[in-house]
Amino acid sequence: MRYRKKPIEVQAFRFTDSSDRIAPQWFNHAVDEEKAWIDRCLVDGHARIYGCSIRTPTGQVHAKLGDYIIREPDGTMYPCKPDVFTKTYEQAG
């Protein structure tokens, strides 16, 4: 038998070094609730964003700059590499 994945509309944004200022409200809410963390390091005395960590039902996962952060209808969040994202998702109306 053959199966096709059911279409599911998700929310997503591309994680960048500006995400602490431009991220959608649902991501900022997850950060406030400590379900996600923006990972930073110090470079020449300045904080630099290099990724984020997300708590999922299966454990903690990490996203790098340029990855997409996806939020499914049930609220589950996870990162996705850009090439996989563009092959899997298209913009909804």
DRENDO-1510 file (C-alpha; in Angstrom, 1 decimal, always signed):
<recs>
REC; n; res; u; v; w
REC; 1; MET; +0.0; +0.0; +0.0 .
REC; 2; ARG; +1.0; +3.6; -0.6 .
REC; 3; TYR; +0.4; +6.5; +1.7 .
REC; 4; ARG; +0.6; +10.3; +1.4 .
REC; 5; LYS; +1.3; +12.5; +4.3 .
REC; 6; LYS; -1.8; +14.5; +5.3 .
REC; 7; PRO; -1.4; +18.2; +4.7 .
REC; 8; ILE; -0.9; +20.1; +8.0 .
REC; 9; GLU; -0.6; +23.8; +8.2 .
REC; 10; VAL; +2.2; +24.9; +10.6 .
REC; 11; GLN; +3.7; +28.2; +11.7 .
REC; 12; ALA; +7.4; +28.7; +11.0 .
REC; 13; PHE; +10.1; +31.3; +10.8 .
REC; 14; ARG; +13.7; +31.3; +9.9 .
REC; 15; PHE; +16.0; +31.6; +12.9 .
REC; 16; THR; +18.6; +34.4; +12.5 .
REC; 17; ASP; +20.9; +36.4; +14.7 .
REC; 18; SER; +18.1; +39.0; +15.0 .
REC; 19; SER; +15.5; +36.4; +16.2 .
REC; 20; ASP; +15.6; +37.8; +19.8 .
REC; 21; ARG; +14.0; +41.0; +18.3 .
REC; 22; ILE; +11.9; +39.8; +15.3 .
REC; 23; ALA; +10.7; +36.3; +16.3 .
REC; 24; PRO; +6.9; +35.7; +16.3 .
REC; 25; GLN; +5.0; +35.9; +19.5 .
REC; 26; TRP; +4.6; +32.2; +19.9 .
REC; 27; PHE; +8.4; +31.7; +19.9 .
REC; 28; ASN; +8.9; +34.5; +22.4 .
REC; 29; HIS; +6.2; +33.0; +24.6 .
REC; 30; ALA; +8.1; +29.6; +24.5 .
REC; 31; VAL; +11.3; +31.4; +25.5 .
REC; 32; ASP; +9.4; +33.1; +28.4 .
REC; 33; GLU; +8.1; +29.7; +29.5 .
REC; 34; GLU; +11.6; +28.2; +29.2 .
REC; 35; LYS; +10.5; +25.7; +26.5 .
REC; 36; ALA; +13.1; +27.3; +24.2 .
REC; 37; TRP; +16.3; +29.2; +24.8 .
REC; 38; ILE; +18.3; +31.5; +22.6 .
REC; 39; ASP; +21.9; +30.3; +22.7 .
REC; 40; ARG; +24.6; +33.0; +23.0 .
REC; 41; CYS; +28.3; +33.2; +23.5 .
REC; 42; LEU; +30.7; +36.1; +24.1 .
REC; 43; VAL; +32.9; +37.3; +21.2 .
REC; 44; ASP; +35.1; +40.3; +21.9 .
REC; 45; GLY; +33.0; +41.3; +24.8 .
REC; 46; HIS; +29.7; +41.2; +22.8 .
REC; 47; ALA; +27.0; +38.6; +23.1 .
REC; 48; ARG; +26.5; +36.7; +19.8 .
REC; 49; ILE; +23.6; +34.5; +19.0 .
REC; 50; TYR; +24.6; +31.2; +17.5 .
REC; 51; GLY; +21.4; +29.1; +17.7 .
REC; 52; CYS; +18.7; +28.0; +20.0 .
REC; 53; SER; +17.6; +25.0; +22.1 .
REC; 54; ILE; +14.1; +23.7; +22.1 .
REC; 55; ARG; +12.5; +21.3; +24.6 .
REC; 56; THR; +10.5; +18.6; +22.7 .
REC; 57; PRO; +8.5; +15.6; +23.9 .
REC; 58; THR; +11.5; +13.4; +22.9 .
REC; 59; GLY; +14.2; +15.6; +24.4 .
REC; 60; GLN; +16.1; +18.8; +23.8 .
REC; 61; VAL; +17.1; +19.7; +20.2 .
REC; 62; HIS; +19.2; +22.4; +18.8 .
REC; 63; ALA; +18.8; +24.8; +15.9 .
REC; 64; LYS; +21.6; +26.7; +14.1 .
REC; 65; LEU; +21.3; +30.1; +12.5 .
REC; 66; GLY; +19.4; +29.8; +9.2 .
REC; 67; ASP; +17.3; +26.8; +10.4 .
REC; 68; TYR; +13.6; +27.1; +10.4 .
REC; 69; ILE; +11.7; +26.8; +13.7 .
REC; 70; ILE; +8.4; +25.0; +13.1 .
REC; 71; ARG; +5.4; +25.0; +15.5 .
REC; 72; GLU; +2.7; +22.4; +14.8 .
REC; 73; PRO; -1.0; +22.9; +15.6 .
REC; 74; ASP; -0.5; +21.0; +19.0 .
REC; 75; GLY; +2.2; +23.5; +20.0 .
REC; 76; THR; +5.1; +21.2; +19.5 .
REC; 77; MET; +8.2; +23.0; +18.2 .
REC; 78; TYR; +11.2; +21.7; +16.4 .
REC; 79; PRO; +14.0; +22.9; +14.1 .
REC; 80; CYS; +14.2; +22.1; +10.4 .
REC; 81; LYS; +17.2; +22.5; +8.0 .
REC; 82; PRO; +16.4; +25.0; +5.2 .
REC; 83; ASP; +16.8; +22.5; +2.3 .
REC; 84; VAL; +14.4; +20.1; +4.0 .
REC; 85; PHE; +11.9; +22.9; +4.8 .
REC; 86; THR; +11.7; +24.1; +1.2 .
REC; 87; LYS; +11.2; +20.6; +0.0 .
REC; 88; THR; +8.5; +19.8; +2.6 .
REC; 89; TYR; +6.5; +23.0; +3.0 .
REC; 90; GLU; +5.0; +25.7; +0.8 .
REC; 91; GLN; +3.5; +29.0; +1.9 .
REC; 92; ALA; -0.2; +28.7; +2.8 .
REC; 93; GLY; -2.6; +31.4; +1.5 .
</recs>
